Amino acid sequence: MIKLRIFVSSVQKEMAEERRAVKGLVTSDPFLDEHCVAILYEDEPSMLKPSPQGYLNDLAKCQFYLVIIGSEYGKRVKGLSATHHEYHFAQKKEIPVLACVSGDNKVKRDSATLDFIDEIRDDGHKYHRFSNSRELQSIVLTCLSEYIKKNYHVAPTQKDAKTSQRTVATSSSFDQERLAFHPDTKILTLVGWKDVDVEIARQLVAKTADTPVAVMRDADLKELLLRRGLLWPSKENEKVYCSPAGILLFAKDPTKVYPQSCIRLVAFQGELRDPKPIDSMDITSPLPRALEQALRFIDMNTRHPMRVEGMRRLRLDEYPIAALREALINAMAHRDYEDTKRKIHIELFRDRIEVISPGLLPHGISLEQLRSGKLSPCSRNPVIAQGLRLLGLMEELGTGVVRMKQAMLDHGLKQPEYSLRENCLVVTFRGPGADMSKLKTDHSVPVFDVRPSVVETLNRSQKAILHELLQKGQVRVAELTIDLGVTAQAVRKDLAKLHKLGLIEQRGAARATYYVLNERQLHESATIRNL
């Protein structure tokens, strides 16, 4: 189906927070995001060059009208407020209307607002009352899901619907905010287009464009990001700036606004924290880049034993990358960004890795549920989480715990451990310790692999030379003549064929000549794939 365009009632300052909450819901809920687009006039590119009653032009392009009414009526234009004009336009064009009224009958309202509410009721529309933004989100989620099911015959699964309602009830308002304020100075911080990692921004919106294009213009890219609430337009200078979620997802350096978004990695020599770590790193990049950099740091500071199987030399990882990736992305997506004093910490010890994420578990989720994997998932930061899903870095909520467990067990290690420490969630991965034989090779990366068709062309001596190289790393002609019981001339002939096949390389010169496996190119490509 073509995405349902939902116009959220026009620029009324009293209801600005509520409109923002609706947009945050539509862009962060996987089902609504797939089937809907929330249109807020103040976030539309047309707002930069406004025309009289231009909001009606945007409403005319929509298939659904959500009117949110508070106590104030608003400035009159031709006798009516902008919201009232919208309502009349929707009625005339027979656009479906969902009306939501803030507060109960005891709320003091302008007389014109009371007349407006009566008109909506007399027109046969059932309006919904709400007392806060979360209640409004819950109403909109239910009503839109029912409308899409009835008119387009698609609906979320029962599990997804439950997850959506839990997310509405527990999510933080941080990543649904429009403006970014520095946590220490409380000063509005403007992160403009020149500070954006455009490559990440393009990848993020690639799946949201109505018509995919090979090359997307900056203007189109900005418009899609505005629609997602990740940018906002300034009427003062006709420029666009990042929202808090946009800053974390694609600003070149989010820590300039949110120092708590820095990710600190430390590698220790032993099993305890040491004032002199062997390596450390502070990552200040946007979340997708930060994930890549953190995995590289872990790769450089963990062991990678070699194992020989047949005609293959395998590079094993001390820990399964899939499990670590899942833990890192979960920490980035679900940490408490309102805790401005704590960062994500990743600590590497001789026997374990700890991923420490600021924030306790959301209400209704216990450590026991987390350990068992039997939990009703929700997201503290739904806009950020949905952005990471669009980038292909996250899957559906709640499945990561199971995937981490499976990856560790398949790697020959114990399942992850979960604990709480100083208002942080700690995920601990126990390594193999001194016994590297625990590690399984199912997901290891070959750094040298001879294809069976090539093996078939080798004689017994040539295969033996390869086995020696796989075990020792390098060989000399004199050693091979003794080990194989053949002449030096025969050894050189076999080495020449292996060299011609591209399987080995010659190093040194004269009497210092030795031979090694030609594994460099394969190893480099395998390492890149592994990261």
FILUMGU-327292 format. One record per residue: y, x, z of N, C-alpha, C in turn; residue in three letters. Coordinates in steps of 0.001 Angstrom, whole numbers, plus 500000, padded with zeros to 6 digits. Each point is the difference from the previous one (the first is absolute). Layout:
BEGIN
YXZYXZYXZala
...
This chain:
BEGIN
498804500830500000501196499170500000501257500872500000met
501080499470499382501293500663500070500524499849501417ile
500626501023500518500464499943501387500991498868500216lys
499815499271501095500863498907500401501289500580500572leu
501114499655499380501301500509500452500579499028501024arg
500222500517501214500452499182501120501432500375500337ile
500912499058499846501399500255500344500202499668501472phe
500451500988500772500240499816501439501491499765500186val
500349498846500590501356499449500003501092501050500148ser
501131499739499365500999501009499652500661500705501177ser
501052500742499693500623500920500954500715499225501116val
499282499726501066500540499349501197499783500985501144gln
501054500597500518499879501094500962499170499610501222lys
500115498761500425499294499566501200498493500165499866glu
499476499811498796498559500031499771499540501276499285met
500805501069500047499663501237499288498692500608500498ala
499807500029501325498774500578500556498775499197499581glu
500142498692499986498870499146499625499634500175498524glu
500997500101499137499709500227498578499286501335499812arg
500480501003500732499371501319499910498548499931500465arg
499730499214501027498632499866500505499088499357498957ala
500529499018499281499202499355498950499690500985498884val
500992500755499600499768500981498937499000501061500452lys
500142500442501256499037500970500524498592499452499989gly
499850498721500322498675499380499975499424499986498595leu
500785499541499039499484499846498627499634501342499389val
500783501039500280499722501305499393498939500797500745thr
499675499608501234499035500790500775498630499341500096ser
499931498684499851498706499323500065499285500177498667asp
498785500567499990499322500281498726499836498779499101pro
499651498840500571499801498809499169501322499497499430phe
501008499849500851501294499518499513500627500997499027leu
499865501279500273500578501022499123499377499954498612asp
498719499641499942499312499918498706500459498796499190glu
500422498929500686500274498751499301501451499541500059his
500848500675500767501379499524500191501011501134499897cys
501242499615499732501155500890500092501076499260500764val
500496500608501068501069499384500788501351500449499448ala
500841499051499639501313500304499440501069499713501045ile
500677501052500436501163499873500881501230500389499190leu
500942499092499904501157500244499137500728501287500375tyr
500073500282501319500736501199500415499302501293499600glu
498724499917499591499265501184499569499817500054498490asp
500540499043499291499854499978498546501034500908499340glu
499633500656498886500977500842499290501247499215499593pro
499847498696499745501149499182499602501042499922501102ser
499575500264501240500933499939501135501062501089499890met
499686501097499288500970501086499867501172499588499108leu
499754499019499103501062499482499148499978498471500102lys
500398499486501162499855498563500255500888499146499097pro
499508498789499724500765499011499260500048498733500849ser
500963499094499735500074498771500797498662499251499978pro
499485499722501202498723499303500152498874500687499204gln
500045501350499981498971500755499286498616499804500580gly
499939499592501283498710499763500636499232498886499300tyr
500711499056499382499316498927499285499299500529498751leu
500576501032499385499349500615498842498669500631500401asn
499983500632501187498738500590500477499008498919500403asp
500478498933500624499115498895500383499373499353498774leu
500747499935498893499492499373498775498777500731499448ala
499842501276500360498863500786499506498792499926500928lys
500119499221501079498944499938501013499207498689499897cys
498799500014500593499127498832499967499807499379501384gln
500701500515501003499821499503501358501270500311500783phe
500429499045500823501242500186500767499703499860501482tyr
500331501045500753499876499987501450501398499924500588leu
500318498884500676501313499852500608499860500168501513val
500783500921500559499982500280501430501340499548500574ile
499948499116500988501216499389500530500151500348501480ile
501205500441500371500305500296501393500961498972500563gly
501008500462500725500979499086500592501280499921499173ser
500353501089499303501238500032499222499767499429498608glu
501036499377499476499892499409498662500351501014498921tyr
500971500846500252500378501008499019501274499638499259gly
500551500976499327501247499821499241499774499025498853lys
500957499080499850499881498976498954500549500511498672arg
499272499721498945500434500254498630499816498688499246val
501102499453499487499957498684499347499405498959500933lys
500384500067501280499628498981500962498697500225500737gly
499144500930499536498703500225500632499781501486500270leu
499125500293500970499627501398500245499100500492498870ser
499873501302499908499131500574498962498564499493500143ala
499506499927501227498632499536500233499835498553499562thr
501008499185500265499937498592499607500020499865498479his
500806500823499333500005500015498532498604500369499470his
499393500985500618498649500408499573499019498850500127glu
500076499314501133499071498904500228500153498921498930tyr
501245499631499686500239498999498958499475500481498653his
500191501278499717499517500567498736498476499924499935phe
499335500359501111498533499950500038499507498568499820ala
500691499034500625499624498601499851500139499544498540gln
501109500367499387500259499613498615498961500592499050lys
499622501257500235499042500683499125498548499752500424lys
499823499187501070498672499673500524499215501251500401glu
500719500949500601499367501209500545499442499660501383ile
498734500288500283499432499705501315500834500631501114pro
500173499253501098500854500429501107499188500103501283val
500162501124500704499483500153501356501209500177500908leu
500200499071500931501157500039500895499575500423501396ala
500737500960500575499719500489501353501299499972500792cys
499942499407501196501180499817500834499836500798501287val
501025500790500320499960500836501196500367499182501232ser
499076499994500994500285499327501258499641498518499992gly
500088499389501184499647498587500134501243499117499937asp
499844498717500389501104499051499920501121500309500981asn
499728500837500996501005500307501010501013501051499525lys
499697500670498887500904501035499481501282499340499492val
501142500545500398501282499485499547500255500472498571lys
500216499048499096500184500339498585501289499377499467arg
500519500579498920501125499395499293499590498610499531asp
500946499086499986499686498640499554499492499982498562ser
500555500888499160499552500060498609498557500489499909ala
499621500896500928498616500479500026499054498873500369thr
500394499173500982499174498851500391499840499030498836leu
501073499784499258499917499115498832499074500590498939asp
500064501333499855499142500693499026498526499806500372phe
499672500161501279498618499833500459499539498564499763ile
500879499034500287499654498605499764499741499734498521asp
500785500632499148499819499822498563498638500526499544glu
499640501158500535498688500575499645498881499056500426ile
500128499456501218498972499064500480499967498734499147arg
501172499450499676500073498768499209499456500193498595asp
500057501240499496499448500283498673498480500115500021asp
499421499864501190498544500008500111499386501343500295gly
500824500995500327499481501335500316499709500104501502his
498829500484500325499656500260501393500477501406500350lys
500917500081500961500483501332500354499287500504501249tyr
499930501331500091499295500668501092501026500648500926his
499752499895501301500889500639500967499389501316500485arg
500871500978500242499549501293500512501004500502501029phe
499530500827500917500885500517501049500302501478499844ser
499232500712499181500248501427499769499420500403498651asn
500248501246499616499579500470498671498488500006499834ser
499273500306501067498537500020499901499462498592499707arg
500560499006500670499564498630499726500327499609498562glu
501171500415499529500372499717498612499016500648499034leu
499665501252500251499041500693499134498657499277499984gln
499548499556501152498722499306500089500023498703499196ser
501104499256500091500139498750499241499992500276498507ile
500784500992499563500089500327498575498651500491499479val
499320500828500780498684500502499590499031498847499767leu
499942499063500940499085498866499879500366499108498820thr
501269499652499881500430499072498955499852500592498601cys
500369501273499833499872500631498677498533500146499611leu
499155500384500950498568500139499699499410498663499560ser
500387498922500694499496498667499636500538499568498636glu
501268500298499732500602499617498714499312500734498847tyr
499762501304500173499342500784498946498575499514499784ile
499300499694501085498629499498499884499967498677499243lys
500930499100500332500008498675499382500398500055498533lys
500960500845499657500560499992498647499426501074499076asn
499474501084500588499496501094499166498530500302500271tyr
499408499292500964498556500063500270499526501392500404his
500823500717500728499600501270500607500410499968501469val
499221500645500833500287499984501436499459501267500638ala
500616500438501100499460501165500714498689499629500672pro
499169501000500250498775499746500751500365499619501432thr
499053499418500696500252499621501389500356501221500841gln
499324501125499725500282501234500736501412500496499702lys
500383499986498709501333500473499622501094499108500598asp
499757498690500014500979499083500567500192500260501495ala
498903500279500696500069500300501426500747501314500235lys
499712500996499153500691501289500105501500499829499794thr
500387499183499033501411499778499712500714499375501184ser
499389498984500619500632499348501138500098500951501199gln
498987500842500203500047500974501094501100501027499761arg
500167500415498752501049500969499678501372499406500268thr
500192498734499624501275499329500277500284499995501499val
498969499761500792500185499874501449500252501331500695ala
499529501115499417500048501278500719500852501077499343thr
500471499785498787500684501074499270501351500338500616ser
500397501253499779501314500468500439501041499601498967ser
501220499816500437501076499664499056500556501240499309ser
499553501186500413500594501251499511500003500076498483phe
498837499810499369499941500241498554500419498774499189asp
500423498928500672500525498846499279501530499953500041gln
500603500997500662501456500051500069500588500370498637glu
501231499580499798500683500304498743500757501325500086arg
500655500232501122500856501175500165499339501026500912leu
500294501260499746499429501091500790501069500589500914ala
499715499998501299500910500591500974499316501194500659phe
500726501097500146499430501180500649499661499644501445his
498784500326500468499573499562501334500824500573501147pro
500615501153499804500777500616501079501465499555499990asp
500613500038498820501424499683499891500266498516499763thr
498982499252499563500136498573499653501001499787498869lys
500227501046499219500928499917498875499221499645498741ile
500558499093499189499383499638498731499850501241499132leu
498795500231499517499714501184499192499646499563498590thr
500725500522499021499800499600498611499165501051499273leu
498824499607499553499133500862499206500002499435498588val
500707500697499099500214499493498650498943500427499009gly
500214499635498744499011500233498947499760501487499772trp
501018500823500185499828501445499787499063500614501038lys
499778499291501102499127500501501059498580499438499903asp
499696499312498899498704499334499827499050500880499191val
498727500041500420498939500612499209499589498968498955asp
500573500109498812499858498958498976498548499849499555val
499241501090499996498599499917499582499215499056500907glu
500201500113501312499311499100500931500472498571499784ile
501306499820499828500544498652499792499388499351498768ala
499844500757498926499398499444498773498551499604500241arg
499260500845500684498600499685500285499892498748500864gln
500917499835500925499927498875500923500197498672499286leu
500943499942499066500294498719499350499189499788498725val
499194500980499611499263499883498736499149498735499939ala
499426499616501150499126498827500021500752498693500192lys
501299500081500246500758498785500291500811499508498812thr
500127500821498960500782499585498832499275498869499272ala
500750498990499561499397498885499268499367500480498706asp
500672500915499313499480500562498751499984501515500120thr
498824500612500167499930501462500131500583500695498773pro
500752501065500245500588500779498905499660501458500199val
499947500737498877499649501421500071501067500793500734ala
501264499729499680501116500689500647500955498947500548val
500192499994501312500866499014500638501383500591500222met
500998499287499537501381500451500193500356499957501484arg
500954500844500375500436500018501400500532498640500426asp
500698499311499098500559498693500335498895499001500337ala
498916500013499213498877499098500258499291500390501294asp
499876501296500214499351500491501212500780499560501238leu
501299500153499950500838499584501127499882498503500252lys
499962499209498928499909498553500158498697499605500697glu
498889500631499622498717499688500637499995500414501471leu
500623501119500301500074500444501394500934499102500818leu
501052499501499365500861499028500663499225498734500322leu
499188499555499048499204498788500209499011500175501161arg
499525501214500187499050500256501085500701500241501335arg
501321500049499984500729500247501238499997501451500418gly
499637500903499089499973501426500323501319500683499667leu
500824499317499226501384500411499756500898498808500311leu
501277500272500204500981498923500135501278500409499287trp
500719499027499406501199500332499218501259499939500855pro
500911500896499740501289500007500698501064499423499075ser
500676498947500450501068499413499196501222500915499959lys
500139500867501026501183500862500081500058501011498855glu
498850500615499685500021501039498960498969499778498899asn
499342498829500008499018499627498979498861501017499895glu
499645500602501134498858500909500043498882499372500819lys
498817500614499928498865499496500770499605501044501047val
499471499498501134499589500864501095498633499559500527tyr
499303500934500622498646499738500481500011499215501307cys
499051499079500113499735499335501278499171500952500857ser
499786499695501286499158500869500838498612500261499398pro
499341498945499500498679500201499395500100500852498752ala
501048499777499205500189500814498795500219501462500332gly
500742500267501069500243501385500423498685500703500299ile
499123499349500745498730500628500373499076500160498806leu
500044499057499063499063500024498873500424500965498898leu
501318500086499701500354500837498844501310500774500118phe
500635500054501157501145500908500158499479501433500060ala
500731500935499427499529501381499938499793500599501387lys
500865499644500953499865500494501376500328498878500978asp
499001499204500378500249498884500924500505500444501370pro
499713501244500388500360500443501354501510500139500183thr
500766500008498919501451500052500137500525498728500650lys
499276498910499818500380498731500620499124499719501216val
498708500227499853499029499709501058499268501283500388tyr
500547500771500945499337501247500408498566499778500470pro
499698498800500530498653499722500485498973499922498875gln
500450499943498741499056499937498885499437501372499631ser
500522501054500615499420501337499820498555500005500493cys
499115500670499276498595500107500395499725501453500364ile
499543500225501215499794501357500504498511500338500012arg
499656501116499376498621500483499974499926501343500693leu
498990500169500846499823501247500742498518500352500010val
499691501261499705498614500481500042499867501021501121ala
499030499774500901499762500886501134498720500813499791phe
499966501173500619498857500889499860498766499449500707gln
500183499451501195498857499567500805499934498491500169gly
499443499589501133499794498575500269501112499398500853glu
500996500819500379501118499529500815501318500333499309leu
501049499284500382501325500301499459500443501374500470arg
500627500706499081500403501374500266501481500124499659asp
500791500693500804501425500153499673500238500786498711pro
498971500698499520500123500753498754498935499507499014lys
500247498884499319499032499494499017499860500954498827pro
498888499878499293499776500887498847500763499519498773ile
500379498707499983500770499480498873500668498694500442asp
501134499680499386500686498748500298500861499617498806ser
500354498708499952500774499506498871500674498686500390met
501257499827499612500703498727500139500217499427498607asp
499511498799499766500116499362498694501141498994500045ile
500932500122499060501175499124499961500072499206498705thr
498894499888499300499964499348498688499756498499500129ser
500198499237498909499620498583500015498505499858500228pro
499565498838500465498623499833500462498941500434498977leu
500099499638498715498957500447499063499913501520499880pro
501139500679499959500001501470499928499508500594501316arg
500382499370501099499583500500501314498483499981500131ala
499363498969499468498535499926500041499386501187499270leu
500479500297498812499482501132499221500183501310500767glu
501182500207500564500293501256500688499173500152501274gln
499794498912500713499204500060501224498546500360499674ala
499461499428498930498617500309499617499859501460499565leu
501013500530499351499958501421499610500007500893501242arg
500835499655500978500048500776501240498631500001500672phe
499372498830500088498677499903500618498989500813499211ile
500077499934498673499065500754499164500124501498500258asp
501223500477500169500223501436500207499598500454501399met
499956499084500964499747500390501382498669499488500545asn
499097499642499100498632499655500393499038500842499179thr
498760500038500438499001500867499365499356499316498797arg
499585500844499042499352499486498789498799500895499670his
498904499810500719498818500841499749499421499751498614pro
499367501034499461499335499902498701498508499754500215met
499425499172499160498568499729500083499422500040498593arg
498812500606499864499354500145498697498891498966499873val
500054499252498913498940499041499681499630500173498536glu
498843500549499758499578500244498620500939500972499321gly
500550499594498878500955500822499255501439499579500295met
500241499493501197501340499544500371500437500677501292arg
501251500398500032500610500415501250500986498906500385arg
499859499459501209500788498869500449501010500417501060leu
501177499465499890501046500208501012500025498769500894arg
499596500181501248499986498890500948501326499928500749leu
500385498808500377501158499810500858499517499809501432asp
500731500578500948499622499860501403500059498537500447glu
500941499255499431500155498577500299500066499227498685tyr
499559498748499970500095499218498761501452499628499702pro
500468500379498830501382499739499628500292498504499993ile
499023499189499586500221498553499933500359499423501368ala
499326500467501048500273499494501347501382500439500481ala
500348501271499757501308500501500421501127499304499244leu
499802499795498699501010499311499192500264498599500561arg
498912499300500344500129498643500522500767499999501324glu
499679500944500875500678500063501297501486500322499829ala
500314500900499082501397500382499785500804498844499432leu
499455499318498990500751498918499366500150498829500963ile
498994499767500847500117498944501004501109500324501006asn
500079501259500408501054500400500936501378499807499373ala
500144500386498739501290499857499322500378498536499812met
499018499163499719500282498595499717500228499188501263ala
499265500299501068499970499099501150500655500546501266his
500531501208499965500621500550501203501233499180500386arg
500471500189501212501190499309500490501231500825499636asp
500701499601498924501186500732499573501208499696500872tyr
499905498961500831501091499719500923499987500956501189glu
498896500710500194499930501063501001500632501241499375asp
501269500219500298500767501053499327499780501387500591thr
499260500093501101499831501284500682498675500683499658lys
499128499305499304498673500569499717499742500107498503arg
499253501036499646499572500231498628498488499840499919lys
499486499872498792498561500122499795499629501465500172ile
498983500264500813499505501360500201498564500097499484his
499731501068499276498640500297499551499653501372500552ile
499029500032500895499666501239500698498577500426499658glu
499875501239499551498713500553499593499528500984501063leu
498789499772500515499366500898500967498715500549499396phe
499391500950500693498773500618499499498867498978499872arg
500009498969500861498888499050500019500369498585499582asp
501311499753499660500386498628499708501371499955499315arg
500331498821499475501333499691499487500464498718500664ile
501242499995500499500562498805500614501199499509499182glu
499986498717499654501126499354499328500658499083501028val
501238500324500370500689499307501098501146499183499414ile
499902498681500150500949499087499374500791499242501063ser
501352500055499978500805499288500991499791498485499947pro
499844499392501163499844498554500076498627499600500489gly
499952498987500866498731499465500473499421499052498953leu
498808499498500262499370499074499074500753498671499991leu
500058499333498840500652498676499949499333499027500960pro
500757498997500422499476498994500921498756499336499406his
498946499912500811498775499342499552498943500942499468gly
500326501292499873499019500991499546499720500967501146ile
498731500187500316499600500879501099499337501254499454ser
499881501013500862499296501220499605498548499703499659leu
499389499074500723498601499648499741499843499431498597glu
500936499135499596499951499447498648500198501090498957gln
500910500919500291500272501093499069498765500876499840leu
499333500295501101498817500860499951498851499342499251arg
499872498689500144498907499292499332500321499687498547ser
501282499998499661500403499630498641500079498504499801gly
499708499222501053500032498536499912501331499511500581lys
501010499966499142501322499619500468500694499156498953leu
500933499182500459500844499229499091501236500836499704ser
500127500542498806501053500976499730501380499366499896pro
501006500824500203501390499616499774500793501290499839cys
501237499884499564500810501189499755501295499933500785ser
500323501098500677501279500084500716501154500107499004arg
499762500649498863501040500220498991499509499469498652asn
500030498684499790499377499421498806500649500406498688pro
501322500213499986500657500399498749499568501409499604val
499957500907500963499551501362499725498536500001499588ile
499177499238500709498572499938499676499776499480498592ala
500742498960499606499843499463498650500468501003498962gln
501061500738500303500449501048499083498936501060499792gly
499323500399501069498935500998499895498798499445499239leu
499756498682500141498922499390499208500345500021498521arg
501253499692499660500412500026498596499908501406499415leu
500153501004500846499869501398499553498543500441499933leu
499083499114500378498574500322499954499526500851501146gly
500796500086501092499643500848501124499319499239501128leu
500114498672499979499363499166501023499180498913499332met
498951499563500687499241498848499554500308498850500950glu
499174498971499999500295498848500837499967500385501481glu
500779499283500789500113500300501418498664499837500717leu
499739500897500935498825499868500862498772500715499521gly
499973500418498727498794500643499468500001501504500221thr
501159500569500335500089501450500158499157500527501136gly
499891499238501095499201500423501152498541500177499599val
499494499047499218498609500072499545499807501172499047val
500952500201499101499876501101499036500027501358500692arg
500841500155501027500031501269500742498665500262500684met
499431498971500602498712500137500675498919500410499007lys
499946499317498867498984500307498994500161501413499462gln
501239500404499746500245501337499446499557501089500970ala
500271499824501289499596501001500994498473500061500123met
499351498857500075498535499985500128499342500579498746leu
500526499660498835499446500533498752500195501508499896asp
500976500522500719500294501438499977499160500763501021his
499210499263500789499171500634501016500682500149501346gly
501120499289500211500771500133501238500024498672500766leu
500487500055501233500095498792500814501145499129499495lys
499910498704500269501052499090499588501285500282500767gln
501158499606499456501280500279500665500079499368501388pro
500784500637500864500234499485501348501437499490500081glu
500197498915500764501324499387500137500390499961501474tyr
501249500364500268500488499965501377501509499787499982ser
500551499665501163501440499827500155500524501093500917leu
501125500593499612500574501096500778501519499936499913arg
500648499727501109501465499995500082500616499120498903glu
499548498746499940500511499024499034499751500407498551asn
498945500754499798499600500391498655498524499682499795cys
499637499706498752498603499842499629499492501342499486leu
498890500466500556499429501296499616498651499762499323val
499862500509498788498721499967499286499472501430499965val
498813500208500564499417501345500111498793500121499093thr
499998501053499192498868500317499127499310501240500559phe
498761499849500454499231501137500513499352500743498837arg
500208501324499984499453500811498927498605500510500300gly
499465500855499146498639500527500188499921501116501024pro
501163500501500468499979501122500934499418501243499345gly
499130500686500719499403501228499458498847499715499057ala
499477498777500016498826499664499195500426499352498686asp
500324500824499017500445499478498713498853499380499193met
498770500201500449498862499404499291499981498483500151ser
500782499463500934500092498547500154500580499333498757lys
500851500733499302500734499399498887499062499659498852leu
500198498831499446499209499555498866500743500280498706lys
499248500173498931500597500432498731500217498860499023thr
499788498757500431500101498875499063501349499939499312asp
501069500323500745501350499885499440500684501363499889his
499217501053499970500587501331499893500455500262498573ser
500822501025499853500579500318498700499343501252499429val
499428499935498785499411501206499417501083500979499565pro
499829501266500379500911501034499508499316500835498924val
498708499797499863499275500628498896498785499130499705phe
499868499568498764498945499055499636499543500298498582asp
498736500351499852499442500265498683499316498741499489val
500446499527498846499415498788499433498520500227499670arg
499158498971500182498567500130499701499729500482498585pro
500816499568499050499789500412498607500216501495499834ser
500891500581500819500228501445499954498863500735500698val
499538499450501140498895500623500726498784500167499098val
499770499021499127498848500031499100500040501192499049glu
501187500553499736500129501129499060499819501352500687thr
499865500007501334499934501263500741498560500421500239leu
499787501324499956498660500505500323499874500194501514asn
498841500449500421499717500121501431500940500981500684arg
500286501129499350500867501026500600501446499515500117ser
500460499295498985501377499496500026500187498968501112gln
498995499158500196500063499038501102500010500727501349lys
499205501072500085499943500766501247501340500659500296ala
500682500497498960501316500605500198500987498968500530ile
499963498783499435500890498946500474499719499659501457leu
498720499948500372499650499717501397500535501081500931his
499908501256499571500542501097500800501510499837500185glu
500686499634498912501447499815500071500373498804500888leu
499222498933499911500264498823500829499883500342501480leu
499036500870500331499755500359501397500965501072500491gln
500253501014499176500757501177500449501470500002499586lys
500330499308498925501379499978499529500298501035498940gly
499362501200500096500189501028498980498773500890499939gln
499761500603498817498836500888499813500395501182499126val
499178501061500092500173501180499155498709500229499222arg
500109500751498908498834500252499148498910500730500768val
500387500996500786498999500795500730499211499130500979ala
500684499093500677499318499123500953499007499088499275glu
500412499475498855499160499047499276498739500670499443leu
500135501260499574498800500682499467498928500120501073thr
500423500210501257499035500102501107499458498622500365ile
500909499011500163499583498666500433499111499317498967asp
500305500187498710499232499322498949498837500834499470leu
500018501308500286498919500859499517500032500194498505gly
501206500082499413500137500206498548500946501168499764val
500137500354498718500861501140499665501465499593500019thr
500861501037500106501433499740499987500436499408498671ala
499310500440498903500337499476498677499719498488499930gln
498876499571500580499646498581499997500990499186500835ala
500424500589501137500975499308500848501314499803499253val
500451501087499316501274499890499278499909498966498877arg
498847499892499367499815499016498934500094498573500560lys
499364499797501166500061498672500616501419499681500461asp
500689500999500574501375499787500440500907499670498818leu
499765500639498858500815499745498811499869498542499554ala
498770499466500056499811498610499588500694499048500985lys
499859500272501288500646499146501000501526500032499859leu
500505501196499634501439500135499784500438499226498762his
499185500052498952500313499283498760500016498491500228lys
499123499534500872499946498571500318501141499563500929leu
500784500974500455501121499676500881499589499762501432gly
498791500443500401499507499750501347500408501087500988leu
500267501207499523500351501095500905501201500769499452ile
500595500797500883501120500863499621499699501429500433glu
500494500950499231499854501420500352501255500475500701gln
499817500715501097501125500549500750499811501497500165arg
501097500720500263499924501443500219499785500749498693gly
499699501307500131499801500848498821499058501141500346ala
499337500560498950499074501127500135498958499726501087ala
499828500951500956498979499828501032500360498906501010arg
501275499589500029500439498963500933499881498593499407ala
499365499892498831499878498689499353499072499080500794thr
500412498760500165499145498982500626500253498663499306tyr
499185499010500311500064498700499325500091498871501036tyr
500787498961499634500166498830500867499840498743499153val
499800498857500654499935498720499305501377499621499473leu
500029499398498845501255499543499415500291498588500518asn
500407499908501275500169498711500651501454499613500208glu
500944500851499599501399499784500343500538498676499444arg
499827499759498708500561498802499387499384498736500592gln
498678499996500170499320498836500561500436499770501445leu
500116501076500754500394499882501413501394499399500131his
500940500458499143501363499498500091500060498521499663glu
499322499583498952500026498591499626499313499150501045ser
498915500535500587499291499242501039500864499833501236ala
500741501031500345500863499919501171501077498943499791thr
500569499957498803501016498996499706499413498601500107ile
498792499813499454499367498690500099499734499632501454arg
499604500997500778499660499740501394501211499567500813asn
501185500463499597501218499628500714500553498677499500leu
